[in-house]
Amino acid sequence: DFAAENFQSKWLNQKNKLAFIQCLYHLRTRWRHREKEIFAGGIHYPTLVTAHHTWPPVSTSGAKLCWLDQLGVHRNSIEPSDCCDQRYGPKGRPDCWDEYFTYELCCVGDVNLAEMPH
């Protein structure tokens, strides 16, 4: 428990904190599971556990990551007005988007596309 050391542990150095924050960012975005999994178990009482499902959405915060840095704190250098501009095509500038950050999520605000597995 880091609180026992008044949050002064050598493990709470800037490098480790940054690694943790970057890992969380990737887990929330690019490293997400794309499909749900169902596990069956139990001996006396059969149990089904569903993991990584994204429907129904339980969060609307995924779209805000489109325009934030990897720490999720400050604005990144990408401009929504530039990326979402349909002068580049019906889905804005193609070089702004990847598998996670899409026109639909970042410009239209379709939260179903950004839902965290739960």
C-alpha positions in Angstrom: 0.0 0.0 0.0 1.7 3.2 -1.2 -0.3 5.2 1.4 1.7 3.5 4.2 4.8 5.3 2.9 3.0 8.6 2.4 3.2 8.0 -1.4 7.0 8.4 -1.3 7.9 4.9 -2.4 10.7 4.6 -5.0 8.2 2.7 -7.1 6.1 5.9 -7.6 8.8 7.5 -9.6 7.9 9.5 -12.7 9.0 6.8 -15.1 6.8 4.2 -13.5 3.8 6.5 -13.3 4.2 7.4 -16.9 4.4 3.7 -17.9 1.2 3.0 -16.0 -0.7 5.9 -17.5 0.4 4.9 -21.0 -0.6 1.3 -20.4 -4.1 2.5 -19.2 -4.4 4.7 -22.3 -3.6 1.8 -24.6 -6.0 -0.6 -22.8 -8.8 2.0 -23.2 -8.1 2.5 -26.8 -6.0 0.5 -29.2 -5.5 -2.7 -27.1 -9.2 -3.3 -26.4 -10.7 -6.6 -27.1 -12.9 -6.4 -30.1 -15.2 -9.3 -29.4 -16.8 -10.6 -26.3 -15.8 -14.0 -24.8 -18.0 -16.3 -22.8 -16.5 -18.7 -20.3 -18.4 -21.6 -18.7 -17.4 -23.1 -15.4 -18.6 -24.4 -12.1 -19.2 -27.9 -10.8 -22.3 -27.8 -8.7 -23.6 -24.5 -10.0 -22.9 -23.9 -13.7 -21.7 -20.4 -14.3 -21.4 -18.4 -17.4 -19.1 -15.3 -17.4 -19.2 -12.9 -20.3 -16.1 -10.7 -20.7 -15.2 -7.9 -23.1 -18.7 -7.1 -24.2 -19.4 -3.6 -25.2 -23.2 -3.5 -25.5 -25.0 -1.7 -24.1 -22.7 1.2 -23.7 -22.0 2.2 -20.1 -19.7 5.2 -20.7 -19.8 8.2 -23.0 -16.2 9.3 -22.3 -14.4 7.4 -25.2 -14.8 10.2 -27.7 -13.0 12.8 -25.5 -9.8 10.8 -26.0 -9.8 11.8 -29.7 -8.4 15.2 -29.0 -6.3 14.5 -25.9 -2.7 13.5 -25.4 -1.8 10.0 -24.3 -2.0 11.0 -20.7 -5.6 12.0 -21.3 -4.9 15.4 -19.7 -3.9 18.0 -22.3 -5.0 18.7 -25.9 -3.0 16.9 -28.6 -1.8 18.6 -31.8 -4.7 17.2 -33.8 -7.4 19.8 -34.7 -11.0 18.5 -34.9 -11.9 21.2 -37.4 -9.2 19.9 -39.7 -9.8 16.2 -39.2 -13.6 16.4 -39.4 -13.6 18.7 -42.4 -15.6 16.9 -45.2 -13.6 18.8 -47.9 -11.2 15.8 -47.6 -14.0 13.3 -48.1 -17.2 12.1 -46.4 -15.2 10.9 -43.4 -12.8 13.9 -43.1 -9.1 13.5 -43.4 -8.2 9.8 -43.7 -4.8 10.3 -42.2 -6.4 11.3 -38.9 -8.0 8.0 -38.2 -7.0 4.5 -37.2 -8.7 1.3 -36.0 -9.9 3.0 -32.8 -10.0 6.7 -33.5 -12.5 6.9 -36.3 -14.5 9.7 -37.9 -17.7 8.2 -36.5 -16.3 8.3 -33.0 -14.4 11.6 -33.0 -16.6 13.7 -35.3 -20.1 12.2 -35.0 -19.7 11.2 -31.4 -21.0 7.6 -31.8 -20.2 6.3 -28.3 -21.0 2.7 -29.3 -17.8 2.7 -31.2 -15.7 3.7 -28.2 -17.3 1.6 -25.5 -14.9 0.0 -23.1 -15.3 -3.7 -22.6 -17.1 -4.4 -19.4 
